Amino acid sequence: MIDKIALTLAIIGGLNWGSIALFSFDLVAFLFGGQTSILSRIVYGLVGLAALWCITLLFRSSTEPTERHAS
């Protein structure tokens, strides 16, 4: 579950960086009151932590068991 949350946050961060590069538009800053607002800084921090977590995905064995939930 943490892997999916981290990957989702990393994707959001990547899309935000893409919008900055292509359109000079920071969606996170727009939605949360500017780059220096506390909410924006929290989102930026969470995206950064998620990216660090996603680094661990690169070094995990693809044969590790995955969690299965009963339907």
Predicted model as a PDB file, atoms N, CA, C, CB and O in Angstrom, pLDDT in the B-factor column:
MODEL        1                                                                  
ATOM      1  N   MET A   1       0.825  -1.194   0.000  1.00 89.00           N  
ATOM      2  CA  MET A   1       0.000   0.000   0.000  1.00 89.00           C  
ATOM      3  C   MET A   1       0.870   1.260   0.000  1.00 89.00           C  
ATOM      4  CB  MET A   1      -0.939  -0.003   1.211  1.00 89.00           C  
ATOM      5  O   MET A   1       0.590   2.216  -0.723  1.00 89.00           O  
ATOM      6  N   ILE A   2       1.931   1.250   0.820  1.00 91.00           N  
ATOM      7  CA  ILE A   2       2.831   2.407   0.868  1.00 91.00           C  
ATOM      8  C   ILE A   2       3.480   2.625  -0.494  1.00 91.00           C  
ATOM      9  CB  ILE A   2       3.914   2.216   1.954  1.00 91.00           C  
ATOM     10  O   ILE A   2       3.677   3.764  -0.916  1.00 91.00           O  
ATOM     11  N   ASP A   3       3.813   1.533  -1.179  1.00 93.00           N  
ATOM     12  CA  ASP A   3       4.424   1.653  -2.508  1.00 93.00           C  
ATOM     13  C   ASP A   3       3.504   2.388  -3.477  1.00 93.00           C  
ATOM     14  CB  ASP A   3       4.767   0.267  -3.065  1.00 93.00           C  
ATOM     15  O   ASP A   3       3.958   3.238  -4.243  1.00 93.00           O  
ATOM     16  N   LYS A   4       2.227   2.067  -3.446  1.00 94.00           N  
ATOM     17  CA  LYS A   4       1.274   2.713  -4.356  1.00 94.00           C  
ATOM     18  C   LYS A   4       1.080   4.184  -4.016  1.00 94.00           C  
ATOM     19  CB  LYS A   4      -0.070   1.993  -4.313  1.00 94.00           C  
ATOM     20  O   LYS A   4       0.988   5.025  -4.910  1.00 94.00           O  
ATOM     21  N   ILE A   5       1.018   4.494  -2.734  1.00 94.00           N  
ATOM     22  CA  ILE A   5       0.887   5.895  -2.318  1.00 94.00           C  
ATOM     23  C   ILE A   5       2.118   6.678  -2.738  1.00 94.00           C  
ATOM     24  CB  ILE A   5       0.678   6.001  -0.791  1.00 94.00           C  
ATOM     25  O   ILE A   5       2.006   7.778  -3.278  1.00 94.00           O  
ATOM     26  N   ALA A   6       3.293   6.112  -2.489  1.00 94.00           N  
ATOM     27  CA  ALA A   6       4.544   6.789  -2.853  1.00 94.00           C  
ATOM     28  C   ALA A   6       4.635   6.979  -4.360  1.00 94.00           C  
ATOM     29  CB  ALA A   6       5.759   5.991  -2.347  1.00 94.00           C  
ATOM     30  O   ALA A   6       5.036   8.043  -4.830  1.00 94.00           O  
ATOM     31  N   LEU A   7       4.269   5.962  -5.109  1.00 94.00           N  
ATOM     32  CA  LEU A   7       4.323   6.067  -6.568  1.00 94.00           C  
ATOM     33  C   LEU A   7       3.341   7.124  -7.068  1.00 94.00           C  
ATOM     34  CB  LEU A   7       4.016   4.705  -7.220  1.00 94.00           C  
ATOM     35  O   LEU A   7       3.667   7.887  -7.977  1.00 94.00           O  
ATOM     36  N   THR A   8       2.159   7.177  -6.491  1.00 94.00           N  
ATOM     37  CA  THR A   8       1.175   8.187  -6.875  1.00 94.00           C  
ATOM     38  C   THR A   8       1.694   9.593  -6.599  1.00 94.00           C  
ATOM     39  CB  THR A   8      -0.143   7.957  -6.130  1.00 94.00           C  
ATOM     40  O   THR A   8       1.569  10.481  -7.442  1.00 94.00           O  
ATOM     41  N   LEU A   9       2.280   9.797  -5.411  1.00 94.00           N  
ATOM     42  CA  LEU A   9       2.835  11.107  -5.078  1.00 94.00           C  
ATOM     43  C   LEU A   9       4.004  11.469  -5.993  1.00 94.00           C  
ATOM     44  CB  LEU A   9       3.287  11.134  -3.620  1.00 94.00           C  
ATOM     45  O   LEU A   9       4.142  12.625  -6.394  1.00 94.00           O  
ATOM     46  N   ALA A  10       4.841  10.495  -6.322  1.00 95.00           N  
ATOM     47  CA  ALA A  10       5.966  10.752  -7.224  1.00 95.00           C  
ATOM     48  C   ALA A  10       5.457  11.124  -8.625  1.00 95.00           C  
ATOM     49  CB  ALA A  10       6.894   9.511  -7.299  1.00 95.00           C  
ATOM     50  O   ALA A  10       6.030  11.990  -9.285  1.00 95.00           O  
ATOM     51  N   ILE A  11       4.403  10.479  -9.063  1.00 95.00           N  
ATOM     52  CA  ILE A  11       3.814  10.814 -10.361  1.00 95.00           C  
ATOM     53  C   ILE A  11       3.237  12.230 -10.338  1.00 95.00           C  
ATOM     54  CB  ILE A  11       2.717   9.794 -10.738  1.00 95.00           C  
ATOM     55  O   ILE A  11       3.415  12.990 -11.290  1.00 95.00           O  
ATOM     56  N   ILE A  12       2.550  12.581  -9.260  1.00 94.00           N  
ATOM     57  CA  ILE A  12       2.019  13.939  -9.122  1.00 94.00           C  
ATOM     58  C   ILE A  12       3.156  14.953  -9.188  1.00 94.00           C  
ATOM     59  CB  ILE A  12       1.236  14.092  -7.795  1.00 94.00           C  
ATOM     60  O   ILE A  12       3.045  15.984  -9.852  1.00 94.00           O  
ATOM     61  N   GLY A  13       4.252  14.648  -8.491  1.00 94.00           N  
ATOM     62  CA  GLY A  13       5.411  15.542  -8.530  1.00 94.00           C  
ATOM     63  C   GLY A  13       6.000  15.656  -9.919  1.00 94.00           C  
ATOM     64  O   GLY A  13       6.370  16.747 -10.352  1.00 94.00           O  
ATOM     65  N   GLY A  14       6.089  14.530 -10.624  1.00 95.00           N  
ATOM     66  CA  GLY A  14       6.619  14.552 -11.980  1.00 95.00           C  
ATOM     67  C   GLY A  14       5.734  15.349 -12.928  1.00 95.00           C  
ATOM     68  O   GLY A  14       6.230  16.096 -13.771  1.00 95.00           O  
ATOM     69  N   LEU A  15       4.432  15.188 -12.789  1.00 95.00           N  
ATOM     70  CA  LEU A  15       3.509  15.958 -13.624  1.00 95.00           C  
ATOM     71  C   LEU A  15       3.590  17.448 -13.305  1.00 95.00           C  
ATOM     72  CB  LEU A  15       2.074  15.458 -13.434  1.00 95.00           C  
ATOM     73  O   LEU A  15       3.497  18.288 -14.200  1.00 95.00           O  
ATOM     74  N   ASN A  16       3.764  17.768 -12.026  1.00 95.00           N  
ATOM     75  CA  ASN A  16       3.912  19.171 -11.646  1.00 95.00           C  
ATOM     76  C   ASN A  16       5.183  19.766 -12.256  1.00 95.00           C  
ATOM     77  CB  ASN A  16       3.940  19.313 -10.111  1.00 95.00           C  
ATOM     78  O   ASN A  16       5.159  20.878 -12.784  1.00 95.00           O  
ATOM     79  N   TRP A  17       6.295  19.024 -12.184  1.00 95.00           N  
ATOM     80  CA  TRP A  17       7.537  19.504 -12.797  1.00 95.00           C  
ATOM     81  C   TRP A  17       7.381  19.647 -14.306  1.00 95.00           C  
ATOM     82  CB  TRP A  17       8.698  18.552 -12.477  1.00 95.00           C  
ATOM     83  O   TRP A  17       7.910  20.584 -14.903  1.00 95.00           O  
ATOM     84  N   GLY A  18       6.656  18.716 -14.921  1.00 96.00           N  
ATOM     85  CA  GLY A  18       6.399  18.823 -16.356  1.00 96.00           C  
ATOM     86  C   GLY A  18       5.604  20.070 -16.699  1.00 96.00           C  
ATOM     87  O   GLY A  18       5.890  20.740 -17.692  1.00 96.00           O  
ATOM     88  N   SER A  19       4.608  20.384 -15.883  1.00 96.00           N  
ATOM     89  CA  SER A  19       3.821  21.594 -16.150  1.00 96.00           C  
ATOM     90  C   SER A  19       4.652  22.859 -15.931  1.00 96.00           C  
ATOM     91  CB  SER A  19       2.574  21.626 -15.255  1.00 96.00           C  
ATOM     92  O   SER A  19       4.437  23.868 -16.602  1.00 96.00           O  
ATOM     93  N   ILE A  20       5.594  22.804 -14.997  1.00 95.00           N  
ATOM     94  CA  ILE A  20       6.492  23.945 -14.805  1.00 95.00           C  
ATOM     95  C   ILE A  20       7.390  24.108 -16.031  1.00 95.00           C  
ATOM     96  CB  ILE A  20       7.351  23.762 -13.522  1.00 95.00           C  
ATOM     97  O   ILE A  20       7.581  25.221 -16.522  1.00 95.00           O  
ATOM     98  N   ALA A  21       7.937  23.000 -16.521  1.00 96.00           N  
ATOM     99  CA  ALA A  21       8.844  23.058 -17.671  1.00 96.00           C  
ATOM    100  C   ALA A  21       8.126  23.493 -18.944  1.00 96.00           C  
ATOM    101  CB  ALA A  21       9.500  21.702 -17.890  1.00 96.00           C  
ATOM    102  O   ALA A  21       8.647  24.308 -19.705  1.00 96.00           O  
ATOM    103  N   LEU A  22       6.950  22.958 -19.174  1.00 97.00           N  
ATOM    104  CA  LEU A  22       6.258  23.235 -20.437  1.00 97.00           C  
ATOM    105  C   LEU A  22       5.470  24.536 -20.432  1.00 97.00           C  
ATOM    106  CB  LEU A  22       5.332  22.107 -20.758  1.00 97.00           C  
ATOM    107  O   LEU A  22       5.408  25.237 -21.442  1.00 97.00           O  
ATOM    108  N   PHE A  23       4.868  24.857 -19.289  1.00 96.00           N  
ATOM    109  CA  PHE A  23       3.945  25.991 -19.251  1.00 96.00           C  
ATOM    110  C   PHE A  23       4.299  27.059 -18.219  1.00 96.00           C  
ATOM    111  CB  PHE A  23       2.570  25.494 -18.979  1.00 96.00           C  
ATOM    112  O   PHE A  23       3.570  28.040 -18.077  1.00 96.00           O  
ATOM    113  N   SER A  24       5.398  26.886 -17.504  1.00 95.00           N  
ATOM    114  CA  SER A  24       5.775  27.780 -16.397  1.00 95.00           C  
ATOM    115  C   SER A  24       4.628  27.915 -15.403  1.00 95.00           C  
ATOM    116  CB  SER A  24       6.178  29.172 -16.933  1.00 95.00           C  
ATOM    117  O   SER A  24       4.361  29.000 -14.886  1.00 95.00           O  
ATOM    118  N   PHE A  25       3.953  26.790 -15.143  1.00 96.00           N  
ATOM    119  CA  PHE A  25       2.795  26.788 -14.255  1.00 96.00           C  
ATOM    120  C   PHE A  25       2.995  25.740 -13.167  1.00 96.00           C  
ATOM    121  CB  PHE A  25       1.488  26.514 -15.048  1.00 96.00           C  
ATOM    122  O   PHE A  25       3.092  24.545 -13.448  1.00 96.00           O  
ATOM    123  N   ASP A  26       3.056  26.197 -11.938  1.00 95.00           N  
ATOM    124  CA  ASP A  26       3.222  25.310 -10.782  1.00 95.00           C  
ATOM    125  C   ASP A  26       1.839  25.006 -10.219  1.00 95.00           C  
ATOM    126  CB  ASP A  26       4.151  25.956  -9.685  1.00 95.00           C  
ATOM    127  O   ASP A  26       1.262  25.823  -9.502  1.00 95.00           O  
ATOM    128  N   LEU A  27       1.313  23.837 -10.541  1.00 94.00           N  
ATOM    129  CA  LEU A  27      -0.035  23.458 -10.138  1.00 94.00           C  
ATOM    130  C   LEU A  27      -0.168  23.364  -8.619  1.00 94.00           C  
ATOM    131  CB  LEU A  27      -0.415  22.131 -10.775  1.00 94.00           C  
ATOM    132  O   LEU A  27      -1.185  23.776  -8.062  1.00 94.00           O  
ATOM    133  N   VAL A  28       0.841  22.830  -7.951  1.00 94.00           N  
ATOM    134  CA  VAL A  28       0.791  22.708  -6.490  1.00 94.00           C  
ATOM    135  C   VAL A  28       0.697  24.094  -5.855  1.00 94.00           C  
ATOM    136  CB  VAL A  28       2.039  21.952  -5.958  1.00 94.00           C  
ATOM    137  O   VAL A  28      -0.125  24.317  -4.966  1.00 94.00           O  
ATOM    138  N   ALA A  29       1.529  25.011  -6.305  1.00 95.00           N  
ATOM    139  CA  ALA A  29       1.495  26.375  -5.771  1.00 95.00           C  
ATOM    140  C   ALA A  29       0.146  27.027  -6.061  1.00 95.00           C  
ATOM    141  CB  ALA A  29       2.639  27.223  -6.371  1.00 95.00           C  
ATOM    142  O   ALA A  29      -0.400  27.731  -5.211  1.00 95.00           O  
ATOM    143  N   PHE A  30      -0.385  26.798  -7.245  1.00 95.00           N  
ATOM    144  CA  PHE A  30      -1.677  27.369  -7.619  1.00 95.00           C  
ATOM    145  C   PHE A  30      -2.788  26.848  -6.704  1.00 95.00           C  
ATOM    146  CB  PHE A  30      -2.000  27.046  -9.089  1.00 95.00           C  
ATOM    147  O   PHE A  30      -3.627  27.618  -6.237  1.00 95.00           O  
ATOM    148  N   LEU A  31      -2.788  25.552  -6.457  1.00 94.00           N  
ATOM    149  CA  LEU A  31      -3.854  24.942  -5.659  1.00 94.00           C  
ATOM    150  C   LEU A  31      -3.752  25.244  -4.168  1.00 94.00           C  
ATOM    151  CB  LEU A  31      -3.846  23.459  -5.862  1.00 94.00           C  
ATOM    152  O   LEU A  31      -4.766  25.310  -3.474  1.00 94.00           O  
ATOM    153  N   PHE A  32      -2.523  25.426  -3.674  1.00 94.00           N  
ATOM    154  CA  PHE A  32      -2.331  25.527  -2.234  1.00 94.00           C  
ATOM    155  C   PHE A  32      -1.798  26.877  -1.760  1.00 94.00           C  
ATOM    156  CB  PHE A  32      -1.406  24.459  -1.792  1.00 94.00           C  
ATOM    157  O   PHE A  32      -1.284  26.967  -0.644  1.00 94.00           O  
ATOM    158  N   GLY A  33      -1.903  27.919  -2.568  1.00 91.00           N  
ATOM    159  CA  GLY A  33      -1.607  29.268  -2.086  1.00 91.00           C  
ATOM    160  C   GLY A  33      -0.186  29.751  -2.244  1.00 91.00           C  
ATOM    161  O   GLY A  33       0.288  30.521  -1.409  1.00 91.00           O  
ATOM    162  N   GLY A  34       0.509  29.335  -3.273  1.00 93.00           N  
ATOM    163  CA  GLY A  34       1.862  29.821  -3.515  1.00 93.00           C  
ATOM    164  C   GLY A  34       2.920  28.847  -3.045  1.00 93.00           C  
ATOM    165  O   GLY A  34       2.656  27.954  -2.239  1.00 93.00           O  
ATOM    166  N   GLN A  35       4.129  29.035  -3.568  1.00 91.00           N  
ATOM    167  CA  GLN A  35       5.221  28.104  -3.263  1.00 91.00           C  
ATOM    168  C   GLN A  35       5.638  28.137  -1.804  1.00 91.00           C  
ATOM    169  CB  GLN A  35       6.412  28.411  -4.125  1.00 91.00           C  
ATOM    170  O   GLN A  35       6.156  27.146  -1.290  1.00 91.00           O  
ATOM    171  N   THR A  36       5.427  29.243  -1.138  1.00 92.00           N  
ATOM    172  CA  THR A  36       5.898  29.351   0.247  1.00 92.00           C  
ATOM    173  C   THR A  36       4.816  29.066   1.282  1.00 92.00           C  
ATOM    174  CB  THR A  36       6.456  30.723   0.485  1.00 92.00           C  
ATOM    175  O   THR A  36       5.088  29.113   2.481  1.00 92.00           O  
ATOM    176  N   SER A  37       3.590  28.771   0.838  1.00 94.00           N  
ATOM    177  CA  SER A  37       2.532  28.465   1.810  1.00 94.00           C  
ATOM    178  C   SER A  37       2.844  27.132   2.480  1.00 94.00           C  
ATOM    179  CB  SER A  37       1.127  28.422   1.122  1.00 94.00           C  
ATOM    180  O   SER A  37       3.513  26.272   1.908  1.00 94.00           O  
ATOM    181  N   ILE A  38       2.349  26.981   3.692  1.00 96.00           N  
ATOM    182  CA  ILE A  38       2.640  25.769   4.456  1.00 96.00           C  
ATOM    183  C   ILE A  38       2.069  24.530   3.766  1.00 96.00           C  
ATOM    184  CB  ILE A  38       2.075  25.886   5.878  1.00 96.00           C  
ATOM    185  O   ILE A  38       2.698  23.473   3.783  1.00 96.00           O  
ATOM    186  N   LEU A  39       0.884  24.648   3.158  1.00 95.00           N  
ATOM    187  CA  LEU A  39       0.301  23.493   2.476  1.00 95.00           C  
ATOM    188  C   LEU A  39       1.136  23.071   1.272  1.00 95.00           C  
ATOM    189  CB  LEU A  39      -1.123  23.807   2.035  1.00 95.00           C  
ATOM    190  O   LEU A  39       1.345  21.878   1.049  1.00 95.00           O  
ATOM    191  N   SER A  40       1.612  24.040   0.498  1.00 94.00           N  
ATOM    192  CA  SER A  40       2.469  23.709  -0.639  1.00 94.00           C  
ATOM    193  C   SER A  40       3.749  23.044  -0.176  1.00 94.00           C  
ATOM    194  CB  SER A  40       2.793  24.961  -1.451  1.00 94.00           C  
ATOM    195  O   SER A  40       4.201  22.067  -0.774  1.00 94.00           O  
ATOM    196  N   ARG A  41       4.332  23.571   0.884  1.00 95.00           N  
ATOM    197  CA  ARG A  41       5.579  22.995   1.399  1.00 95.00           C  
ATOM    198  C   ARG A  41       5.368  21.575   1.902  1.00 95.00           C  
ATOM    199  CB  ARG A  41       6.144  23.863   2.523  1.00 95.00           C  
ATOM    200  O   ARG A  41       6.252  20.729   1.764  1.00 95.00           O  
ATOM    201  N   ILE A  42       4.204  21.309   2.485  1.00 95.00           N  
ATOM    202  CA  ILE A  42       3.886  19.947   2.928  1.00 95.00           C  
ATOM    203  C   ILE A  42       3.779  19.019   1.723  1.00 95.00           C  
ATOM    204  CB  ILE A  42       2.568  19.927   3.745  1.00 95.00           C  
ATOM    205  O   ILE A  42       4.327  17.917   1.731  1.00 95.00           O  
ATOM    206  N   VAL A  43       3.067  19.470   0.680  1.00 94.00           N  
ATOM    207  CA  VAL A  43       2.930  18.651  -0.523  1.00 94.00           C  
ATOM    208  C   VAL A  43       4.295  18.406  -1.152  1.00 94.00           C  
ATOM    209  CB  VAL A  43       1.986  19.324  -1.537  1.00 94.00           C  
ATOM    210  O   VAL A  43       4.609  17.274  -1.519  1.00 94.00           O  
ATOM    211  N   TYR A  44       5.114  19.455  -1.281  1.00 95.00           N  
ATOM    212  CA  TYR A  44       6.463  19.281  -1.842  1.00 95.00           C  
ATOM    213  C   TYR A  44       7.270  18.293  -1.005  1.00 95.00           C  
ATOM    214  CB  TYR A  44       7.200  20.638  -1.919  1.00 95.00           C  
ATOM    215  O   TYR A  44       7.979  17.447  -1.549  1.00 95.00           O  
ATOM    216  N   GLY A  45       7.163  18.400   0.308  1.00 96.00           N  
ATOM    217  CA  GLY A  45       7.889  17.486   1.191  1.00 96.00           C  
ATOM    218  C   GLY A  45       7.426  16.046   1.039  1.00 96.00           C  
ATOM    219  O   GLY A  45       8.246  15.129   0.996  1.00 96.00           O  
ATOM    220  N   LEU A  46       6.114  15.844   0.956  1.00 95.00           N  
ATOM    221  CA  LEU A  46       5.580  14.495   0.770  1.00 95.00           C  
ATOM    222  C   LEU A  46       6.008  13.901  -0.567  1.00 95.00           C  
ATOM    223  CB  LEU A  46       4.058  14.511   0.867  1.00 95.00           C  
ATOM    224  O   LEU A  46       6.322  12.715  -0.656  1.00 95.00           O  
ATOM    225  N   VAL A  47       6.018  14.731  -1.602  1.00 95.00           N  
ATOM    226  CA  VAL A  47       6.460  14.256  -2.921  1.00 95.00           C  
ATOM    227  C   VAL A  47       7.935  13.858  -2.862  1.00 95.00           C  
ATOM    228  CB  VAL A  47       6.236  15.350  -4.009  1.00 95.00           C  
ATOM    229  O   VAL A  47       8.330  12.840  -3.430  1.00 95.00           O  
ATOM    230  N   GLY A  48       8.742  14.659  -2.175  1.00 95.00           N  
ATOM    231  CA  GLY A  48      10.160  14.332  -2.030  1.00 95.00           C  
ATOM    232  C   GLY A  48      10.384  13.040  -1.258  1.00 95.00           C  
ATOM    233  O   GLY A  48      11.213  12.217  -1.646  1.00 95.00           O  
ATOM    234  N   LEU A  49       9.650  12.860  -0.168  1.00 95.00           N  
ATOM    235  CA  LEU A  49       9.755  11.614   0.601  1.00 95.00           C  
ATOM    236  C   LEU A  49       9.285  10.419  -0.226  1.00 95.00           C  
ATOM    237  CB  LEU A  49       8.933  11.712   1.901  1.00 95.00           C  
ATOM    238  O   LEU A  49       9.870   9.338  -0.163  1.00 95.00           O  
ATOM    239  N   ALA A  50       8.227  10.629  -0.998  1.00 95.00           N  
ATOM    240  CA  ALA A  50       7.731   9.551  -1.863  1.00 95.00           C  
ATOM    241  C   ALA A  50       8.775   9.160  -2.896  1.00 95.00           C  
ATOM    242  CB  ALA A  50       6.433   9.975  -2.564  1.00 95.00           C  
ATOM    243  O   ALA A  50       8.956   7.977  -3.186  1.00 95.00           O  
ATOM    244  N   ALA A  51       9.456  10.147  -3.448  1.00 94.00           N  
ATOM    245  CA  ALA A  51      10.505   9.854  -4.436  1.00 94.00           C  
ATOM    246  C   ALA A  51      11.633   9.047  -3.793  1.00 94.00           C  
ATOM    247  CB  ALA A  51      11.065  11.167  -5.044  1.00 94.00           C  
ATOM    248  O   ALA A  51      12.157   8.113  -4.399  1.00 94.00           O  
ATOM    249  N   LEU A  52      12.002   9.409  -2.569  1.00 95.00           N  
ATOM    250  CA  LEU A  52      13.032   8.640  -1.866  1.00 95.00           C  
ATOM    251  C   LEU A  52      12.565   7.208  -1.641  1.00 95.00           C  
ATOM    252  CB  LEU A  52      13.384   9.303  -0.520  1.00 95.00           C  
ATOM    253  O   LEU A  52      13.343   6.269  -1.811  1.00 95.00           O  
ATOM    254  N   TRP A  53      11.313   7.034  -1.262  1.00 94.00           N  
ATOM    255  CA  TRP A  53      10.767   5.696  -1.050  1.00 94.00           C  
ATOM    256  C   TRP A  53      10.794   4.903  -2.360  1.00 94.00           C  
ATOM    257  CB  TRP A  53       9.323   5.778  -0.494  1.00 94.00           C  
ATOM    258  O   TRP A  53      11.102   3.711  -2.367  1.00 94.00           O  
ATOM    259  N   CYS A  54      10.470   5.572  -3.460  1.00 94.00           N  
ATOM    260  CA  CYS A  54      10.430   4.886  -4.756  1.00 94.00           C  
ATOM    261  C   CYS A  54      11.817   4.401  -5.198  1.00 94.00           C  
ATOM    262  CB  CYS A  54       9.848   5.815  -5.819  1.00 94.00           C  
ATOM    263  O   CYS A  54      11.920   3.474  -6.001  1.00 94.00           O  
ATOM    264  N   ILE A  55      12.862   5.012  -4.685  1.00 94.00           N  
ATOM    265  CA  ILE A  55      14.210   4.532  -4.982  1.00 94.00           C  
ATOM    266  C   ILE A  55      14.356   3.087  -4.515  1.00 94.00           C  
ATOM    267  CB  ILE A  55      15.277   5.432  -4.311  1.00 94.00           C  
ATOM    268  O   ILE A  55      15.031   2.284  -5.159  1.00 94.00           O  
ATOM    269  N   THR A  56      13.715   2.761  -3.382  1.00 92.00           N  
ATOM    270  CA  THR A  56      13.816   1.386  -2.872  1.00 92.00           C  
ATOM    271  C   THR A  56      13.187   0.382  -3.829  1.00 92.00           C  
ATOM    272  CB  THR A  56      13.147   1.279  -1.501  1.00 92.00           C  
ATOM    273  O   THR A  56      13.570  -0.788  -3.837  1.00 92.00           O  
ATOM    274  N   LEU A  57      12.232   0.823  -4.630  1.00 90.00           N  
ATOM    275  CA  LEU A  57      11.598  -0.071  -5.602  1.00 90.00           C  
ATOM    276  C   LEU A  57      12.613  -0.583  -6.626  1.00 90.00           C  
ATOM    277  CB  LEU A  57      10.445   0.652  -6.318  1.00 90.00           C  
ATOM    278  O   LEU A  57      12.473  -1.689  -7.148  1.00 90.00           O  
ATOM    279  N   LEU A  58      13.623   0.222  -6.906  1.00 89.00           N  
ATOM    280  CA  LEU A  58      14.640  -0.168  -7.882  1.00 89.00           C  
ATOM    281  C   LEU A  58      15.501  -1.325  -7.395  1.00 89.00           C  
ATOM    282  CB  LEU A  58      15.520   1.014  -8.209  1.00 89.00           C  
ATOM    283  O   LEU A  58      16.044  -2.082  -8.200  1.00 89.00           O  
ATOM    284  N   PHE A  59      15.624  -1.460  -6.083  1.00 89.00           N  
ATOM    285  CA  PHE A  59      16.541  -2.436  -5.525  1.00 89.00           C  
ATOM    286  C   PHE A  59      15.852  -3.658  -4.934  1.00 89.00           C  
ATOM    287  CB  PHE A  59      17.373  -1.789  -4.481  1.00 89.00           C  
ATOM    288  O   PHE A  59      16.505  -4.518  -4.343  1.00 89.00           O  
ATOM    289  N   ARG A  60      14.556  -3.736  -5.091  1.00 88.00           N  
ATOM    290  CA  ARG A  60      13.826  -4.891  -4.581  1.00 88.00           C  
ATOM    291  C   ARG A  60      13.838  -6.002  -5.609  1.00 88.00           C  
ATOM    292  CB  ARG A  60      12.382  -4.512  -4.216  1.00 88.00           C  
ATOM    293  O   ARG A  60      13.840  -5.761  -6.817  1.00 88.00           O  
ATOM    294  N   SER A  61      13.845  -7.210  -5.109  1.00 80.00           N  
ATOM    295  CA  SER A  61      13.793  -8.373  -5.981  1.00 80.00           C  
ATOM    296  C   SER A  61      12.393  -8.489  -6.575  1.00 80.00           C  
ATOM    297  CB  SER A  61      14.178  -9.665  -5.209  1.00 80.00           C  
ATOM    298  O   SER A  61      11.396  -8.298  -5.879  1.00 80.00           O  
ATOM    299  N   SER A  62      12.328  -8.798  -7.848  1.00 73.00           N  
ATOM    300  CA  SER A  62      11.017  -8.934  -8.486  1.00 73.00           C  
ATOM    301  C   SER A  62      10.326 -10.226  -8.070  1.00 73.00           C  
ATOM    302  CB  SER A  62      11.159  -8.888 -10.004  1.00 73.00           C  
ATOM    303  O   SER A  62       9.163 -10.448  -8.406  1.00 73.00           O  
ATOM    304  N   THR A  63      11.040 -11.073  -7.342  1.00 67.00           N  
ATOM    305  CA  THR A  63      10.451 -12.336  -6.888  1.00 67.00           C  
ATOM    306  C   THR A  63       9.912 -12.247  -5.470  1.00 67.00           C  
ATOM    307  CB  THR A  63      11.474 -13.446  -6.970  1.00 67.00           C  
ATOM    308  O   THR A  63       9.448 -13.249  -4.927  1.00 67.00           O  
ATOM    309  N   GLU A  64       9.963 -11.054  -4.851  1.00 61.00           N  
ATOM    310  CA  GLU A  64       9.427 -10.910  -3.506  1.00 61.00           C  
ATOM    311  C   GLU A  64       7.932 -11.157  -3.539  1.00 61.00           C  
ATOM    312  CB  GLU A  64       9.740  -9.510  -2.926  1.00 61.00           C  
ATOM    313  O   GLU A  64       7.248 -10.735  -4.472  1.00 61.00           O  
ATOM    314  N   PRO A  65       7.420 -11.843  -2.521  1.00 61.00           N  
ATOM    315  CA  PRO A  65       5.974 -12.073  -2.489  1.00 61.00           C  
ATOM    316  C   PRO A  65       5.201 -10.769  -2.338  1.00 61.00           C  
ATOM    317  CB  PRO A  65       5.615 -13.021  -1.350  1.00 61.00           C  
ATOM    318  O   PRO A  65       5.640  -9.853  -1.643  1.00 61.00           O  
ATOM    319  N   THR A  66       4.074 -10.695  -2.978  1.00 60.00           N  
ATOM    320  CA  THR A  66       3.220  -9.519  -2.843  1.00 60.00           C  
ATOM    321  C   THR A  66       2.054  -9.856  -1.939  1.00 60.00           C  
ATOM    322  CB  THR A  66       2.719  -9.026  -4.223  1.00 60.00           C  
ATOM    323  O   THR A  66       1.660 -11.015  -1.806  1.00 60.00           O  
ATOM    324  N   GLU A  67       1.513  -8.827  -1.324  1.00 63.00           N  
ATOM    325  CA  GLU A  67       0.381  -9.046  -0.435  1.00 63.00           C  
ATOM    326  C   GLU A  67      -0.855  -9.342  -1.284  1.00 63.00           C  
ATOM    327  CB  GLU A  67       0.144  -7.810   0.491  1.00 63.00           C  
ATOM    328  O   GLU A  67      -1.092  -8.705  -2.310  1.00 63.00           O  
ATOM    329  N   ARG A  68      -1.619 -10.304  -0.839  1.00 62.00           N  
ATOM    330  CA  ARG A  68      -2.878 -10.606  -1.513  1.00 62.00           C  
ATOM    331  C   ARG A  68      -3.996 -10.421  -0.514  1.00 62.00           C  
ATOM    332  CB  ARG A  68      -2.886 -12.049  -2.103  1.00 62.00           C  
ATOM    333  O   ARG A  68      -3.922 -10.874   0.628  1.00 62.00           O  
ATOM    334  N   HIS A  69      -5.019  -9.753  -0.964  1.00 62.00           N  
ATOM    335  CA  HIS A  69      -6.177  -9.505  -0.111  1.00 62.00           C  
ATOM    336  C   HIS A  69      -7.329 -10.389  -0.564  1.00 62.00           C  
ATOM    337  CB  HIS A  69      -6.587  -8.007  -0.143  1.00 62.00           C  
ATOM    338  O   HIS A  69      -7.548 -10.604  -1.757  1.00 62.00           O  
ATOM    339  N   ALA A  70      -8.051 -10.889   0.414  1.00 60.00           N  
ATOM    340  CA  ALA A  70      -9.212 -11.728   0.094  1.00 60.00           C  
ATOM    341  C   ALA A  70     -10.293 -10.853  -0.532  1.00 60.00           C  
ATOM    342  CB  ALA A  70      -9.758 -12.456   1.372  1.00 60.00           C  
ATOM    343  O   ALA A  70     -10.528  -9.727  -0.093  1.00 60.00           O  
ATOM    344  N   SER A  71     -10.931 -11.372  -1.539  1.00 54.00           N  
ATOM    345  CA  SER A  71     -11.990 -10.616  -2.215  1.00 54.00           C  
ATOM    346  C   SER A  71     -13.300 -10.763  -1.509  1.00 54.00           C  
ATOM    347  CB  SER A  71     -12.136 -11.059  -3.650  1.00 54.00           C  
ATOM    348  O   SER A  71     -14.302 -10.194  -1.942  1.00 54.00           O  
TER     349      SER A  71                                                      
ENDMDL                                                                          
END                                                                             
